[in-house]
Amino acid sequence: MSKMQFKLNSSGVSSLLKSAEMQNVLSKQASAIKNRCGEGYEQDIFVGKNRANAMVWADSYQARKENMENNTLLKAVR
């Protein structure tokens, strides 16, 4: 039995991680998390140096307080 070897195309992987398709996937996931959290949470997508990133954060005072008391964002990610 011979060993299989492959060489990863790093520029291809980099372009995939920054692609519009990846941003759509991240946007759907961030929206789902935001919806599970409730009112007062916001989301954003941005392309960084290495990959596309999504974030959800507590935007209002009530949401920040709720998140600090109940770990709402952490529970919504699970």
C-alpha positions, 0 to 999 in steps of 0.5 A, spaced: 500 500 500 503 506 497 502 513 501 498 518 498 501 525 498 498 532 496 500 539 496 495 544 498 494 550 494 495 556 499 493 561 494 487 557 493 485 556 500 486 563 501 482 566 496 476 561 498 477 563 505 476 570 503 470 569 497 463 571 497 461 564 498 464 564 505 462 571 507 454 568 505 456 562 510 458 566 515 452 571 514 447 566 515 451 563 521 451 570 524 444 571 523 442 565 526 446 566 532 443 574 533 436 571 532 437 566 538 440 572 542 434 576 541 433 584 541 439 589 542 444 584 538 448 586 532 452 583 527 457 584 522 462 581 516 468 583 514 474 581 510 481 581 514 488 579 512 487 572 512 480 570 512 472 573 512 470 574 519 463 574 522 461 577 529 455 578 533 455 583 539 450 586 544 449 593 542 444 596 547 445 597 554 439 591 556 443 586 551 450 587 554 447 587 561 443 580 559 449 577 556 454 579 562 448 575 567 447 569 562 452 569 557 447 569 552 452 570 546 456 564 548 449 560 549 447 562 542 453 559 539 452 552 541 
